[in-house]
Amino acid sequence: MKRAAGPIRLQGFNNLTKSLSFNIYDISYARSPEARREYLEYIDEEYNSERLTRILTEVADIIGANILNLASQDYDPMGASVTVLVAEEPVQIPAPQAQVAHLDKSHLAAHTYPESDGSSGISTFRVDIDVSTCGQISPLKALNHLIRSFESEVVVIDYRVRGFTRDVDGRKHFLDHDIRSIQEFIDPEILAEYHTVDINIYQENLFHTKMMLRDLELDRFLFGDAAEDRPPDERRHIRALLEREITEIFYGKNIFG
């Protein structure tokens, strides 16, 4: 897994493709149909295509990528998508043959999926984000910004490096930086807020980290009123619903029947 010490002197362009994929979940409790509708309307407005575009533009700036093209879409009745094509170096337009090779490997994309369960009152907002780069720019630099840009109760992160690049001596390199865990690139203050699990396959350059919020402060999850406005039994019931939802999303299966 270790690469050679010092910078790698390459024959040409760095052909390694580094892809970072996020699933970020925001969970809320909205008791009445009106509150659930208001929650979905709030999410749809708070994380519309304009906001997603701003977040991805900030990501491009953080990783040092140059934006070539941007497309965005708000959906009816809810949801949004944004796709940004980027390159490591500025590209003069038009230069079609120069663009094609790395545009299919260098992009940022975000898609949102709001939903609500009328029977339990649980509402869940999911955003999927992909940051795929080639060359020396690294999507790992955007980790902290992306986590902080959303109300993140559960975060699922995948990082993989594909392809190879060749040095001046003809030797192939399948990884150009040291990594043992995605957590190495996350701010310790953020990590302290979450339970974390790693599943890594080092020999395949595959890294997987899951994060689940530690402190389930009830007011964080209530939409429409405060915890103190509810009787103790109801607060315990809501907390149990939230714990179930967050735990099942974290483990990716229905574990409570």
Salt bridges, closest charged atoms under 4 A:
GLU46 OE2 - ARG51 NH1 3.07
GLU58 OE1 - HIS145 NE2 2.79
ASP128 OD1 - ARG126 NE 2.93
GLU151 OE1 - ARG220 NH2 3.62
GLU153 OE2 - ARG220 NE 2.62
ASP158 OD1 - HIS208 ND1 2.63
ASP167 OD2 - HIS173 NE2 2.78
ASP176 OD2 - LYS18 NZ 3.00
ASP176 OD1 - HIS177 ND1 3.00
ASP187 OD2 - ARG148 NH2 2.89
ASP225 OD2 - ARG31 NH2 3.30
ASP225 OD1 - ARG230 NH2 2.64
ASP233 OD1 - ARG236 NH2 2.13
GLU234 OE2 - ARG31 NH1 2.93
GLU234 OE2 - ARG230 NH1 2.77
GLU248 OE2 - ARG244 NE 3.46
